[in-house]
Amino acid sequence: MLAEDDPLILDLVEWVSRDERSHADLMETWRTSCPRLTVWEDAVEHGYLARQGKLIAVTAKGWELLGTSGRRAA
């Protein structure tokens, strides 16, 4: 499955776009006990999110993904 088609990646990018998020907030909110669920790693690998110090930022590619998917930050 391509990342562009992954609703969890879209959900994560949209969630980050709505407010300032720290890496700790992201890990707490998006934690899972399933080692196969790698939504954070996949979003970074595909260039949609980036860590900037303690904060997580939506990249230009992430904003483009939100726009083409019909999702926008509030």
N, C-alpha and C positions, 0 to 999 in steps of 0.2 A: 504494500500500500504506500502510495506517495504521501509525503507529509502534508501536501496541500489538501489532500482528501481526508486528513485525520481530524475529526471533530474535537478531540481532546487538545490537540495542538492549537487549533483555532480558539478553543475556550481559554486556554492558558494565555495566549498572546492577547486576547481581548481583556482578560482579567488584569494582566499587567498594565495594559494601556489605560485603564480606568483610574488608576491612582498610583502614587509612588509606592513601590514595593521593595522591601529588602530581600536579600537572599534567604535570610532566616524565615521571613514571613512566607516566602514561596515554599520553602522546604516543609514548613509546618502545615500549611494549607493543602499542599499537593502531595503529601507523603502517601505512600502506599506500601503494603507488605508484599506486593507482587514484583519480583525482580525483573519481569519482562515488561513492565509498564515504565517506560523511560521517556515520558512526555517532556520533561525539562531538558534532558540530554538531547532529545530529538529536535526540540525547538532551537537550541543553541547550535547544534550541528548543521541545521538547515539555514542558519543565519537570521532567524526571526527574533531572537532575544540575545542580549549580551549582558554580561556582568560588568558594571562600572563601579568599582570599589565595593561598597556594601549594598549598592542598589542594583536592581535589574531594570534594563531599558529595552523598549521595543526598538528594533533597528529599522532602517528605511525599508528593508525587505519585509519586515514584519508588518509595517504600516501598509505596504502594498498588498500583502496577503489579506489583511483585514478589509481593505477596500475592494479587492476583486472577489472576496467571498460575500460581500454585502454586509459585513460587520463593521461597526465603527465604535470608537470609545464614546462614552457618555459626555 
